Amino acid sequence: MQQHQSPQQQTHSPRLRGKIAQLCRWEPEFTRLFFRLVIPIALQNLVGASLHIVDNIMVSGLGEVSAAGVAQANRVTFIVQLFQFGVTSGAGIFASQYWGKRDVGGMRRVQGLALRLNAGIGLLAFALVQCWPQGVLSIFLPAGESFDAGLQYLLIVSPAYLITAIDSVFQMMLRSSERARVPMTASTIAIITNTVLNYGLIYGRLGLPAMGVRGVAMSTVFATALSLSINVAVSYRKKLAPAARLQDLRLPDRTFLARFFRTISPVVFNEGLWAMGFATYSVVYGRMGDGMVAAMAIVGTVDQLVFVLGWGIMHASSVIVGRSIGAAREEEAYLYAKRMLAVAVTMMAGMGVILLNARGPIVSLFRYGDETLAMAEQLLLISSFFLAIRAFNAVNIVGVLRSGGDTVFSMTLDLGVLWLIGVPLALLGGLALQWTLPAVYLINQGEECLKVLIGLPRFISKKWIRNLVKNDD
């Protein structure tokens, strides 16, 4: 018996097909933007993650004690960088929208503010580590051999906080002006240099002295300075958007300052408190023993590798969506955002399948004990099932809602789930109830499901589309 569609079903079917066609049929401008931004950013992250794995493999040769010390000391670096990312991410909202208007002068005013704020964060962190190193590291590690190794590393690596402060602003400006290949090239050269120096300074190869964990820190500082030098040199030589003169970096008027800080304050607050929440997980891991810390170091390193496309699409989304909003093309911004979300979820679902099947061979590259490697393999199994969900949240919260100017909602969503659910459960389970590491890690990953349920309706509502530079002359 033949079934007939109702008139309502007949109407909805063409509409649905039209929406799917919109998502899949990329016009030349969007395709150009996608490949011009996503590929260089993803390649930059890929090289960094790949060579970071090599670094961790080399550090693992010093033993689990040294590796755990370096891993936990890097939690301090991670927190500092997240505060700085909050500044550059918030400033990038304005920079991308100004680029949509082709207002380079507006971009440079934002650059000047971002440089001041980031340098302040870097200087404060450097001073804190130099004046109170034991107190800072004791948050993440109890006293012991790994603590001593971490302390050596932390004291030497802290000058990189100041260098990264400036470099991250230049990278943000270059990406916002669709010059993502410049920071990609700079990071690639710097990371390769860092790996070669690590090989020489950790074990005393290539005619260099054997310095152990201190060699790792010295390599990081040198590589960071090299990245900054390349980004600055290319920007001024080619007269790109970040090539500001001193007068271009002057403080704007009070009206703009109020609008700027009103927009980026939730972003900085978001990244800062998110970093502290993530650090709380690290505190729990640190109390489980050096083997568990080493297992989490493996997982963190591999995660950087498999999530490179997710980060690339996230950063590219913030530029693409912000650019369309700044040019007063709101419907285009919404369409482009839908495409970026669809691509991110599809690609990272594929990466999840790859990780699920390749986790054993990947873990076997590290020179730790059998128990540590078995634990890392369990954690990567959990991670593989959440990659697509994490990609949706990263692109939606940072690449779309935040870049559209909806910074307060983004902050509330990100921090609310973390601090009201994730952190209390991790503290209760990991410290009070003595849950296993996979159970605590599952809580960390499971938060992402709730973020999807809250974030998706906000995206569909279009309330996040806010032109912050429309009336700015």
C-alpha positions as CSV (number, residue, x, y, z in Angstrom):
1,M,0.0,0.0,0.0
2,Q,1.5,3.3,-1.1
3,Q,2.1,5.9,1.6
4,H,1.5,9.6,0.9
5,Q,3.3,12.5,2.7
6,S,1.1,15.2,4.3
7,P,1.4,18.8,2.9
8,Q,3.3,19.8,6.0
9,Q,5.8,16.9,5.4
10,Q,6.1,17.9,1.7
11,T,6.9,21.4,2.8
12,H,9.5,20.5,5.4
13,S,11.4,18.0,3.1
14,P,12.6,20.7,0.6
15,R,13.5,23.0,3.4
16,L,15.6,20.4,5.1
17,R,17.3,19.5,1.9
18,G,17.9,23.2,1.3
19,K,19.5,23.6,4.7
20,I,21.7,20.6,4.2
21,A,22.7,21.9,0.8
22,Q,23.7,25.2,2.4
23,L,26.0,23.4,4.8
24,C,27.6,21.2,2.1
25,R,27.9,23.6,-0.9
26,W,30.7,25.9,0.0
27,E,31.1,29.0,-2.0
28,P,34.6,30.0,-3.1
29,E,35.0,32.8,-0.5
30,F,34.2,30.5,2.4
31,T,36.4,27.7,1.0
32,R,39.3,30.1,0.6
33,L,38.9,31.3,4.2
34,F,38.6,27.8,5.6
35,F,41.8,26.5,4.0
36,R,43.7,29.8,4.5
37,L,43.0,29.6,8.3
38,V,42.2,26.1,9.4
39,I,45.1,24.3,7.6
40,P,48.0,26.6,8.9
41,I,46.6,26.6,12.4
42,A,46.1,22.9,12.4
43,L,49.5,22.3,11.0
44,Q,51.0,24.5,13.6
45,N,49.3,22.5,16.4
46,L,50.2,19.3,14.7
47,V,53.9,20.0,14.6
48,G,53.8,21.3,18.1
49,A,51.9,18.2,19.4
50,S,54.1,15.8,17.4
51,L,57.3,17.2,18.7
52,H,55.9,17.6,22.2
53,I,55.4,13.8,22.1
54,V,59.1,13.5,21.1
55,D,60.0,15.8,24.0
56,N,58.0,13.8,26.5
57,I,59.6,10.6,25.2
58,M,63.0,12.1,25.8
59,V,62.0,13.3,29.2
60,S,60.6,9.9,30.1
61,G,64.2,8.6,29.6
62,L,65.1,10.4,32.8
63,G,62.5,8.3,34.7
64,E,59.0,8.7,36.1
65,V,60.2,11.0,38.9
66,S,61.7,13.6,36.6
67,A,58.9,13.3,34.1
68,A,56.3,13.8,36.8
69,G,58.1,16.9,38.2
70,V,58.3,18.5,34.7
71,A,54.6,17.6,34.0
72,Q,53.3,19.2,37.2
73,A,55.6,22.2,36.9
74,N,54.1,22.8,33.4
75,R,50.7,23.1,35.1
76,V,51.9,26.5,36.3
77,T,52.9,27.4,32.7
78,F,49.5,26.1,31.5
79,I,47.6,28.4,33.9
80,V,49.7,31.5,32.9
81,Q,49.1,30.8,29.3
82,L,45.4,30.4,29.7
83,F,45.2,33.8,31.4
84,Q,47.1,35.2,28.5
85,F,44.9,33.3,26.0
86,G,41.9,34.9,27.7
87,V,43.4,38.3,26.9
88,T,44.3,37.5,23.3
89,S,41.0,35.6,22.7
90,G,39.0,38.6,24.0
91,A,41.1,41.0,22.0
92,G,40.7,38.8,19.0
93,I,36.9,39.4,19.1
94,F,37.5,43.1,18.3
95,A,40.5,42.4,16.0
96,S,38.5,40.0,13.8
97,Q,35.5,42.3,13.6
98,Y,37.7,45.3,12.8
99,W,39.3,43.2,10.1
100,G,35.8,42.7,8.6
101,K,35.7,46.5,8.3
102,R,39.3,46.6,7.1
103,D,40.0,49.0,10.0
104,V,43.7,48.3,10.7
105,G,44.0,51.3,13.0
106,G,41.2,49.8,15.2
107,M,43.1,46.5,15.3
108,R,46.3,48.2,16.5
109,R,44.5,50.0,19.3
110,V,43.3,46.5,20.4
111,Q,46.9,45.2,20.0
112,G,48.2,47.9,22.3
113,L,45.8,47.0,25.1
114,A,46.4,43.3,24.7
115,L,50.2,43.8,24.9
116,R,49.8,45.8,28.1
117,L,47.6,43.3,29.8
118,N,49.5,40.2,28.7
119,A,52.9,41.7,29.7
120,G,51.4,42.4,33.1
121,I,50.2,38.8,33.5
122,G,53.6,37.5,32.4
123,L,55.6,39.8,34.7
124,L,53.4,38.9,37.7
125,A,53.7,35.2,37.1
126,F,57.5,35.5,36.6
127,A,57.9,37.4,39.9
128,L,55.7,35.0,41.8
129,V,57.7,32.0,40.6
130,Q,61.0,33.6,41.3
131,C,60.1,34.9,44.8
132,W,58.0,31.9,46.0
133,P,58.8,28.8,43.8
134,Q,58.3,26.2,46.5
135,G,54.9,27.6,47.5
136,V,53.7,27.7,43.8
137,L,54.8,24.1,43.0
138,S,53.6,22.7,46.3
139,I,50.0,23.3,45.0
140,F,50.5,20.6,42.5
141,L,53.1,18.2,44.0
142,P,53.9,17.0,47.5
143,A,57.5,17.2,48.7
144,G,59.8,14.5,47.2
145,E,62.2,13.7,44.4
146,S,59.7,14.8,41.7
147,F,59.2,18.1,43.6
148,D,62.9,18.8,43.4
149,A,63.0,18.1,39.7
150,G,59.9,20.3,39.1
151,L,61.4,23.1,41.0
152,Q,64.6,23.2,38.9
153,Y,62.5,23.2,35.8
154,L,60.1,25.9,37.0
155,L,62.7,28.5,38.0
156,I,64.5,28.3,34.6
157,V,61.4,28.2,32.4
158,S,59.6,31.2,34.1
159,P,61.2,33.9,31.8
160,A,59.2,32.4,28.9
161,Y,56.0,33.8,30.5
162,L,57.1,37.3,29.5
163,I,58.2,36.2,26.0
164,T,54.9,34.3,25.4
165,A,52.9,37.3,26.5
166,I,54.1,39.4,23.5
167,D,54.3,36.5,21.0
168,S,50.7,35.4,21.6
169,V,49.5,39.0,20.8
170,F,51.4,39.0,17.5
171,Q,50.0,35.6,16.7
172,M,46.4,36.7,17.4
173,M,46.8,39.8,15.2
174,L,48.3,37.7,12.3
175,R,45.5,35.1,12.5
176,S,42.8,37.8,12.8
177,S,44.1,39.4,9.6
178,E,44.2,36.1,7.7
179,R,48.0,35.6,7.9
180,A,47.9,32.3,9.8
181,R,50.9,31.0,7.8
182,V,53.3,33.4,9.5
183,P,52.8,32.1,13.1
184,M,52.6,28.5,11.7
185,T,56.1,28.9,10.2
186,A,57.5,30.6,13.3
187,S,56.1,27.9,15.6
188,T,57.3,25.1,13.4
189,I,60.9,26.5,13.3
190,A,60.8,27.2,17.1
191,I,59.4,23.8,18.0
192,I,61.9,21.9,15.9
193,T,64.7,24.0,17.5
194,N,63.3,23.2,20.9
195,T,63.3,19.5,20.2
196,V,66.9,19.5,18.9
197,L,68.1,21.5,21.9
198,N,66.2,19.1,24.2
199,Y,68.0,16.2,22.7
200,G,71.4,17.9,23.3
201,L,70.8,19.4,26.7
202,I,68.9,16.6,28.4
203,Y,71.5,13.8,27.6
204,G,74.6,15.8,26.7
205,R,74.5,15.2,22.9
206,L,75.5,17.4,20.0
207,G,78.4,18.8,22.0
208,L,76.2,20.3,24.6
209,P,76.3,19.7,28.4
210,A,73.9,17.1,30.0
211,M,71.5,19.2,32.1
212,G,68.5,16.9,32.6
213,V,65.3,18.8,33.4
214,R,67.2,22.1,33.4
215,G,68.0,21.5,29.8
216,V,64.3,21.1,29.0
217,A,63.5,24.4,30.5
218,M,66.4,26.3,28.7
219,S,65.3,24.8,25.4
220,T,61.8,26.1,26.0
221,V,62.9,29.6,26.7
222,F,65.1,29.8,23.7
223,A,62.5,28.4,21.3
224,T,59.8,30.8,22.6
225,A,62.2,33.8,22.0
226,L,62.9,32.5,18.5
227,S,59.1,32.3,17.7
228,L,58.6,35.9,18.9
229,S,61.6,37.1,16.8
230,I,60.2,35.6,13.6
231,N,56.7,36.9,14.1
232,V,57.8,40.4,14.8
233,A,60.4,40.4,12.0
234,V,58.0,39.2,9.4
235,S,55.2,41.6,10.5
236,Y,57.4,44.7,10.2
237,R,59.2,43.6,7.1
238,K,56.0,43.0,5.2
239,K,54.1,45.8,7.0
240,L,51.3,43.5,8.2
241,A,48.6,44.4,10.6
242,P,50.7,43.9,13.8
243,A,53.4,46.2,12.5
244,A,52.2,49.1,14.7
245,R,54.1,52.3,15.5
246,L,54.2,53.5,19.1
247,Q,51.5,56.1,18.4
248,D,49.2,53.3,17.0
249,L,49.5,51.5,20.4
250,R,48.3,54.5,22.4
251,L,45.5,54.1,24.9
252,P,42.0,54.7,23.3
253,D,39.4,57.0,24.7
254,R,37.4,56.0,27.8
255,T,34.3,55.0,25.9
256,F,36.2,52.4,23.9
257,L,38.1,51.2,27.0
258,A,34.9,50.6,28.9
259,R,33.5,48.6,25.9
260,F,36.7,46.7,25.5
261,F,37.0,45.7,29.2
262,R,33.3,44.9,29.4
263,T,33.7,42.4,26.6
264,I,37.0,40.8,27.4
265,S,36.7,40.7,31.2
266,P,34.4,37.7,31.1
267,V,36.8,36.0,28.7
268,V,39.8,36.5,31.0
269,F,37.8,35.5,34.0
270,N,36.6,32.5,32.1
271,E,40.0,31.3,31.1
272,G,41.5,32.0,34.5
273,L,38.9,30.1,36.5
274,W,38.9,27.4,33.9
275,A,42.6,27.0,34.4
276,M,42.2,26.9,38.1
277,G,39.5,24.2,37.7
278,F,41.8,22.2,35.5
279,A,44.6,22.7,38.0
280,T,42.3,21.2,40.7
281,Y,42.1,18.1,38.6
282,S,45.9,18.1,38.5
283,V,46.1,18.4,42.2
284,V,43.9,15.3,42.5
285,Y,46.1,13.4,40.0
286,G,49.3,14.6,41.8
287,R,48.1,13.0,45.0
288,M,47.6,9.6,43.2
289,G,51.4,9.0,42.7
290,D,54.1,9.7,40.2
291,G,52.9,6.8,38.0
292,M,49.4,8.3,37.6
293,V,50.9,11.8,36.9
294,A,53.1,10.3,34.2
295,A,50.0,8.5,32.7
296,M,48.2,11.8,32.6
297,A,51.2,13.4,30.9
298,I,51.0,10.8,28.2
299,V,47.3,11.4,27.7
300,G,47.8,15.2,27.6
301,T,50.5,14.9,25.0
302,V,48.5,12.5,22.8
303,D,45.4,14.7,23.2
304,Q,47.3,17.6,21.8
305,L,48.1,15.5,18.7
306,V,44.7,14.1,18.0
307,F,42.8,17.4,18.7
308,V,44.9,19.6,16.3
309,L,42.0,19.9,13.8
310,G,39.6,20.8,16.6
311,W,41.8,23.6,17.8
312,G,42.4,24.7,14.2
313,I,38.7,24.9,13.4
314,M,38.1,26.7,16.7
315,H,40.6,29.4,16.1
316,A,39.6,29.8,12.4
317,S,35.9,30.0,13.5
318,S,36.6,33.0,15.7
319,V,38.2,34.9,12.7
320,I,35.6,33.8,10.1
321,V,32.6,34.5,12.2
322,G,33.9,37.7,13.7
323,R,34.9,38.9,10.2
324,S,31.4,38.4,8.9
325,I,29.8,40.2,11.9
326,G,32.2,43.1,11.6
327,A,31.2,43.5,8.0
328,A,27.5,43.6,9.1
329,R,26.7,40.2,7.4
330,E,24.9,38.5,10.3
331,E,23.2,35.7,8.4
332,E,26.5,34.8,6.7
333,A,28.1,34.6,10.2
334,Y,25.4,32.2,11.3
335,L,25.7,30.0,8.2
336,Y,29.5,29.9,8.4
337,A,29.3,29.0,12.1
338,K,27.0,26.1,11.3
339,R,29.5,24.8,8.7
340,M,32.4,25.1,11.1
341,L,30.5,23.2,13.8
342,A,29.5,20.4,11.4
343,V,33.1,20.1,10.1
344,A,34.5,20.0,13.6
345,V,32.2,17.3,14.8
346,T,32.6,15.1,11.7
347,M,36.4,15.4,11.7
348,M,36.9,14.8,15.4
349,A,34.5,11.8,15.3
350,G,36.9,10.3,12.8
351,M,39.9,11.1,14.9
352,G,38.1,9.4,17.8
353,V,37.9,6.1,15.8
354,I,41.6,6.4,14.9
355,L,42.6,7.0,18.6
356,L,40.4,4.0,19.7
357,N,42.3,1.7,17.4
358,A,45.8,3.2,17.7
359,R,46.0,3.9,21.4
360,G,48.1,0.8,22.1
361,P,50.9,1.4,19.6
362,I,50.9,5.2,20.6
363,V,51.3,4.4,24.3
364,S,54.1,1.9,23.7
365,L,56.3,4.7,22.4
366,F,56.8,6.0,26.0
367,R,59.4,4.5,28.2
368,Y,57.5,4.2,31.4
369,G,56.5,1.2,33.6
370,D,53.9,-1.3,32.4
371,E,51.4,-0.2,35.0
372,T,51.7,3.5,33.9
373,L,51.3,2.5,30.2
374,A,48.3,0.3,30.9
375,M,46.6,3.2,32.8
376,A,47.4,5.7,29.9
377,E,45.8,3.3,27.4
378,Q,42.6,3.1,29.6
379,L,42.4,6.9,29.7
380,L,42.8,7.2,25.9
381,L,40.0,4.8,25.5
382,I,37.7,7.2,27.4
383,S,39.1,10.2,25.5
384,S,38.3,8.7,22.1
385,F,34.6,8.6,22.8
386,F,34.4,12.3,23.8
387,L,36.5,13.9,21.0
388,A,33.5,14.9,18.8
389,I,31.6,16.3,21.8
390,R,34.6,18.3,22.9
391,A,35.1,19.7,19.4
392,F,31.5,20.9,19.3
393,N,31.9,22.7,22.6
394,A,35.3,24.2,21.7
395,V,34.1,25.6,18.4
396,N,30.7,26.7,19.8
397,I,31.9,28.4,23.0
398,V,35.2,29.9,21.9
399,G,34.9,30.1,18.1
400,V,31.3,31.1,17.7
401,L,29.5,32.4,20.9
402,R,32.6,34.2,22.2
403,S,33.7,35.7,18.8
404,G,30.1,36.9,18.3
405,G,30.5,39.0,21.5
406,D,28.4,36.7,23.8
407,T,31.1,36.5,26.3
408,V,29.0,36.5,29.5
409,F,27.0,33.5,28.4
410,S,30.1,31.7,27.2
411,M,31.7,32.3,30.6
412,T,28.7,31.2,32.5
413,L,28.3,28.0,30.5
414,D,32.0,27.0,30.7
415,L,32.6,27.8,34.3
416,G,29.2,26.8,35.7
417,V,29.5,23.2,34.5
418,L,33.1,22.9,35.6
419,W,32.8,24.4,39.1
420,L,29.3,23.3,40.1
421,I,29.7,19.7,38.8
422,G,33.1,18.6,37.6
423,V,35.4,20.0,40.3
424,P,33.3,19.0,43.3
425,L,32.8,15.5,42.0
426,A,36.6,15.2,41.3
427,L,37.5,16.3,44.8
428,L,35.0,14.1,46.4
429,G,35.8,11.0,44.3
430,G,39.5,11.4,43.9
431,L,40.5,12.6,47.4
432,A,37.7,11.6,49.8
433,L,36.3,8.4,48.2
434,Q,39.6,7.3,46.6
435,W,38.2,6.7,43.2
436,T,40.5,5.3,40.5
437,L,42.1,7.7,38.0
438,P,39.9,6.6,35.1
439,A,36.8,7.4,37.2
440,V,38.0,10.9,37.9
441,Y,39.1,11.4,34.3
442,L,35.6,10.3,33.1
443,I,34.1,13.1,35.2
444,N,36.4,15.5,33.5
445,Q,35.3,14.4,30.0
446,G,31.7,13.8,30.9
447,E,31.1,17.5,31.7
448,E,31.2,18.1,27.9
449,C,27.8,16.4,27.4
450,L,26.0,19.0,29.6
451,K,27.7,21.8,27.8
452,V,26.2,20.6,24.5
453,L,22.7,20.5,26.0
454,I,23.0,24.1,27.2
455,G,25.1,25.6,24.4
456,L,23.2,24.3,21.3
457,P,19.9,26.2,22.1
458,R,21.9,29.4,22.6
459,F,23.6,28.9,19.2
460,I,20.3,28.3,17.4
461,S,18.8,31.4,19.1
462,K,21.3,33.8,17.3
463,K,21.3,36.0,20.4
464,W,25.1,35.7,20.4
465,I,25.5,37.8,17.2
466,R,26.7,41.2,18.4
467,N,28.5,43.8,16.2
468,L,30.9,45.5,18.6
469,V,32.5,47.8,16.1
470,K,29.5,48.9,14.1
471,N,29.5,52.5,15.3
472,D,33.2,52.8,16.0
473,D,35.0,55.3,13.8
